[in-house]
Amino acid sequence: MANTDSTIQIRSSVKKGVATIKCLVSHPMETGMRKDKKGKLIPAKFIQKLSCEHAGNVVLDADLNGTVSANPYIKFKFSGATKGDTIKVNWVDNKGDSDAVEVEIPTKRRKK
């Protein structure tokens, strides 16, 4: 996965003009209904918006909520991509925190 300094890790590929994007977002996704060890409610903290742009067009616009598990994995496809294009993925949570990352597709795989 790419971008180790971001909360968003992306792998992507392009085949016959169709891009496959795989995103792993590091985020607690708290519902606000769980309690800590002392019995106090853990405040809600979850991603509300996740989007992806390609060539100035929004190709994914997702509204999320507290029912999504921690560290959500999102996979989607869109057409019209070519090797060397860039995509920008970003999210905003209910507390106003956010992150964004821009990568070239297809993403390069790290050598072991």
C-alpha positions in Angstrom: 0.0 0.0 0.0 1.2 3.5 -0.7 1.5 6.7 1.5 2.7 5.5 4.9 2.5 9.0 6.3 -1.3 9.3 5.7 -4.2 7.6 7.3 -5.3 6.5 3.8 -3.5 3.7 2.1 -4.3 3.1 -1.6 -3.6 0.4 -4.1 -4.8 0.8 -7.6 -4.7 -0.7 -11.0 -5.9 0.1 -14.5 -7.1 -2.4 -17.1 -8.8 -1.5 -20.4 -9.6 2.0 -19.1 -11.2 0.8 -15.9 -9.5 1.7 -12.6 -9.8 -0.5 -9.5 -9.2 1.5 -6.3 -8.7 -0.1 -2.9 -8.5 2.2 0.1 -7.8 1.3 3.7 -8.5 4.2 6.1 -7.0 4.1 9.6 -9.8 5.6 11.8 -11.5 4.4 15.1 -15.1 4.8 13.8 -16.6 5.1 17.3 -20.4 5.1 17.4 -20.7 7.0 20.7 -22.6 4.1 22.2 -19.6 2.1 23.6 -18.3 2.5 27.1 -14.7 2.6 28.3 -13.4 0.6 31.2 -14.7 3.1 33.7 -18.2 2.9 32.3 -18.1 6.3 30.5 -19.4 6.6 27.0 -16.7 7.0 24.4 -17.6 10.0 22.2 -18.8 9.4 18.7 -16.0 9.8 16.1 -16.7 8.5 12.6 -16.0 9.4 9.0 -19.0 11.2 7.5 -17.7 11.8 3.9 -15.3 10.0 1.8 -14.7 11.0 -1.8 -12.4 10.3 -4.7 -11.7 12.7 -7.6 -10.2 11.8 -11.0 -9.4 14.4 -13.6 -11.4 17.0 -11.7 -14.5 14.7 -11.6 -15.9 13.1 -8.5 -15.9 9.3 -9.1 -16.9 8.3 -5.5 -18.9 10.3 -3.0 -19.8 8.2 0.0 -21.8 9.2 3.1 -20.6 7.0 6.0 -21.8 6.8 9.6 -21.0 5.1 12.9 -22.2 1.7 11.7 -19.1 1.3 9.6 -16.4 -0.7 11.3 -13.0 0.7 12.5 -10.4 1.1 9.8 -12.8 0.9 6.8 -11.8 -0.8 3.6 -13.4 0.6 0.5 -13.0 -0.9 -3.0 -14.5 0.7 -6.1 -14.1 0.9 -9.9 -14.5 3.7 -12.4 -14.0 4.0 -16.1 -12.0 6.6 -18.1 -8.7 6.1 -16.4 -5.3 5.6 -18.0 -1.9 4.7 -16.6 -0.2 7.8 -15.1 -3.5 9.6 -14.1 -3.8 10.8 -10.6 -6.6 10.3 -8.1 -7.3 12.2 -4.9 -9.0 10.5 -2.0 -10.2 12.4 1.1 -12.4 12.0 4.2 -13.9 14.2 6.8 -15.2 13.0 10.2 -18.0 14.3 12.5 -15.3 16.1 14.6 -14.0 18.1 11.7 -10.8 16.0 11.3 -9.8 15.1 7.8 -7.1 13.6 5.6 -6.4 13.6 1.9 -3.9 11.8 -0.4 -3.2 12.1 -4.1 -1.6 9.2 -5.9 -0.7 8.2 -9.5 -2.5 5.2 -10.9 -1.6 2.4 -11.0 0.2 2.5 -7.6 3.6 1.0 -7.4 3.9 -2.1 -5.2 6.7 -2.1 -2.7 9.4 -4.6 -3.2 10.0 -7.1 -0.3 
